[in-house]
Amino acid sequence: GIASGKTTVTEEFEKAGAKVLNADHFGHLAYGPCFADLVARFGEGILNDDKKTINRKELGKIVFSDPVELLALNAIMWPVIKNMMREEIFKVAAEMNGKSVSKKGKFFNLIAIEAAVMVEANWMDLVDEVWVVLADEQVQKTRLMQRNKLEPAEAEKRIRAQISNQERECVAHVAVWNNGTLEELRASLQNQILSLRSRYSKLSAFEVLDVVDSDNKVIDQCKRAVVKAFKLTSRV
């Protein structure tokens, strides 16, 4: 969730050698292909003075004040962001082809996605495991106010625009709580990362799977990353 500590967790994955994709980065890129739909839905009042780019602050005032408007924004943006990330996963997996775990135990063919709305945006089919980073609402609020220079009411709006911690935990493979210090968070992650290493062979993007048709007949063999990216059906 927002202001929960996702960036710190992904930094630990990067230290372990994983390639991290940030959904916010693709969200910024998506304003380009979504430009016409956004202006048609929300009006020219969301544009910067150049009339060619979106003023995200003005757009935020609209969508975080009205759940209907937020749903409209998400319906425009989320599918585009998902497709961008899927393409990037496929590209990165192809570049990683042939690399393996180093002698130091670093992950060279692991991709992690940092996304505040992984669950509600229905992006979970892009990954093999969902890790959620959680913090109490008051902790989130304090961090958000300090980080984004928001008033208390605005910070609360942004937090409550997302699903609850309980809803996230229900779909998580791994839940990481972060109500304490950075040092405490990093320490708690060590065991989780060690556990992931023990499962690593099962998560290889380059494991070759049998692709089957509706009759469960093998029609091809593809790497796991390809099966995942194009939603193919593989034999268990």
C-alpha positions in Angstrom: 0.0 0.0 0.0 0.9 3.7 -0.2 3.7 4.9 2.2 4.2 1.3 3.5 7.8 0.9 2.6 7.6 -0.8 -0.8 10.7 1.0 -2.1 12.9 -0.2 0.8 11.8 -3.8 0.2 12.5 -3.5 -3.5 15.9 -2.0 -2.7 16.7 -5.2 -0.8 15.7 -7.2 -3.8 18.0 -5.1 -6.0 20.8 -5.7 -3.6 20.1 -9.5 -4.0 20.5 -9.0 -7.8 16.9 -8.9 -8.9 15.6 -6.6 -11.7 13.0 -4.3 -10.2 10.2 -2.7 -12.3 8.5 0.3 -10.8 4.8 0.6 -11.7 4.9 4.3 -11.0 7.4 4.7 -13.8 5.1 3.0 -16.2 2.2 5.0 -14.8 4.0 8.2 -15.8 4.7 6.8 -19.3 1.0 5.8 -19.7 -0.1 9.5 -19.6 1.1 9.6 -23.2 -1.1 6.9 -24.8 -3.9 7.8 -22.4 -3.8 11.5 -23.0 -6.8 11.8 -25.3 -9.0 9.6 -23.1 -8.1 11.5 -20.0 -8.9 14.9 -21.5 -12.1 13.5 -22.9 -13.1 12.2 -19.5 -11.9 14.9 -17.1 -11.7 18.0 -19.3 -8.9 20.4 -20.3 -8.7 21.7 -16.7 -6.3 18.8 -16.0 -3.8 20.1 -18.5 -0.6 22.1 -17.9 -0.2 25.5 -19.5 1.4 23.9 -22.5 -1.9 22.0 -23.2 0.2 19.0 -24.2 0.8 17.3 -20.8 -1.3 16.3 -17.8 -1.1 18.2 -14.6 -1.1 15.3 -12.2 -1.8 17.5 -9.1 -5.0 18.9 -10.7 -6.1 15.4 -11.8 -5.4 14.1 -8.3 -7.7 16.7 -6.7 -10.5 15.4 -8.9 -10.0 11.6 -8.5 -9.1 11.5 -4.8 -12.2 13.5 -3.9 -14.7 11.3 -5.8 -14.6 7.5 -5.9 -16.5 7.5 -9.2 -13.9 9.7 -10.8 -11.1 7.5 -9.4 -12.7 4.4 -10.9 -12.9 6.2 -14.2 -9.2 7.1 -14.1 -8.2 3.6 -13.2 -10.3 2.1 -16.0 -8.3 4.3 -18.4 -4.8 3.9 -17.0 -4.5 0.5 -15.4 -4.9 -1.7 -18.6 -2.3 0.4 -20.4 0.1 0.2 -17.5 -0.3 -3.5 -17.2 0.4 -4.0 -20.9 3.5 -1.8 -20.6 4.8 -3.9 -17.7 4.0 -7.2 -19.5 6.1 -6.1 -22.5 8.9 -5.0 -20.2 8.9 -8.3 -18.3 9.1 -10.2 -21.6 12.0 -7.9 -22.8 13.9 -8.2 -19.5 13.4 -12.0 -19.4 14.8 -12.2 -22.9 17.9 -10.1 -21.9 18.4 -12.3 -18.9 18.4 -15.6 -20.9 21.2 -17.8 -19.9 22.1 -16.1 -16.7 21.8 -18.0 -13.4 22.4 -17.7 -9.7 25.9 -16.4 -9.0 28.4 -17.9 -6.6 27.5 -15.2 -4.1 23.9 -16.3 -4.3 22.6 -13.2 -6.1 19.4 -13.5 -8.2 20.2 -12.9 -11.9 16.9 -14.1 -13.4 14.4 -12.7 -10.8 12.1 -9.8 -11.7 10.2 -7.9 -9.0 7.5 -5.4 -9.6 6.9 -2.5 -7.1 3.3 -1.5 -7.3 1.0 0.1 -4.7 -2.1 -1.2 -6.5 -1.0 -4.7 -7.6 -4.0 -6.4 -6.0 -6.8 -3.9 -6.9 -5.5 -3.4 -10.4 -5.6 -7.2 -11.0 -2.0 -7.3 -12.1 -1.3 -10.5 -10.0 -1.3 -12.7 -13.1 2.0 -11.0 -14.1 3.9 -12.6 -11.2 4.4 -15.9 -9.5 4.3 -14.6 -5.9 2.6 -11.5 -4.4 4.5 -9.9 -1.5 2.6 -7.1 0.4 4.2 -4.5 2.5 1.9 -3.3 5.3 1.8 -0.5 7.9 -0.8 0.8 10.3 -2.9 3.6 8.8 -1.6 6.2 11.2 2.0 5.3 10.3 1.1 5.5 6.6 -0.6 8.9 7.2 2.4 10.4 9.0 4.8 9.1 6.3 2.6 10.4 3.5 2.3 13.8 5.0 6.0 14.1 5.4 7.0 12.7 2.1 4.3 14.3 -0.2 3.8 17.5 1.9 0.1 16.8 2.2 -2.5 18.0 4.7 -3.9 15.3 7.0 -7.3 15.2 5.2 -5.6 14.7 1.8 -3.3 12.0 3.1 -6.3 10.1 4.5 -8.2 10.4 1.2 -5.3 8.8 -0.6 -4.9 6.0 1.9 -8.6 5.2 2.0 -8.8 5.2 -1.8 -6.9 1.9 -1.6 -8.0 -1.5 -0.3 -7.3 -2.4 3.3 -4.4 -4.3 4.8 -6.7 -7.2 5.5 -7.7 -7.4 1.9 -4.1 -7.4 0.9 -3.1 -10.1 3.3 -5.8 -12.4 2.0 -4.1 -12.7 -1.4 -0.5 -12.4 -0.3 2.1 -15.2 -0.5 4.3 -13.1 1.8 3.2 -10.3 4.2 5.9 -7.9 5.5 4.8 -5.5 8.3 6.7 -2.2 8.5 5.6 -0.1 11.5 9.1 0.3 12.8 12.5 1.6 11.7 14.3 1.0 8.4 16.8 -1.2 10.2 14.0 -3.3 11.7 12.4 -3.7 8.2 15.7 -4.7 6.6 16.3 -7.2 9.3 12.9 -8.8 9.0 13.4 -9.1 5.2 16.5 -11.3 5.5 14.6 -14.4 6.5 12.0 -13.8 3.8 14.6 -13.5 1.2 16.4 -16.6 2.4 13.1 -18.5 2.2 12.6 -17.2 -1.3 16.0 -18.5 -2.3 14.9 -22.0 -1.2 11.9 -21.7 -3.5 13.9 -20.1 -6.3 14.1 -23.0 -8.7 10.3 -23.2 -8.9 10.1 -19.5 -9.9 12.7 -19.5 -12.7 11.5 -17.3 -15.7 13.5 -19.7 -17.9 12.0 -23.0 -16.9 10.6 -24.6 -20.0 6.9 -25.6 -19.7 4.7 -27.6 -21.9 2.0 -25.4 -23.5 -1.3 -27.2 -24.0 -4.6 -26.6 -25.8 -8.1 -27.0 -24.4 -7.8 -30.8 -24.6 -4.6 -30.7 -22.6 -2.6 -31.7 -25.7 0.9 -30.4 -25.8 1.2 -27.9 -28.7 4.5 -26.1 -27.9 7.2 -25.6 -25.3 7.9 -22.1 -23.9 9.8 -20.4 -21.1 7.8 -19.6 -18.0 8.1 -15.9 -18.7 6.5 -16.3 -22.1 3.7 -18.5 -20.7 3.0 -15.8 -18.0 3.2 -12.8 -20.3 0.9 -14.2 -22.9 -1.5 -16.1 -20.5 -0.9 -19.4 -22.2 -2.0 -22.7 -20.5 0.8 -25.0 -19.3 0.7 -28.5 -18.1 1.1 -28.9 -14.4 
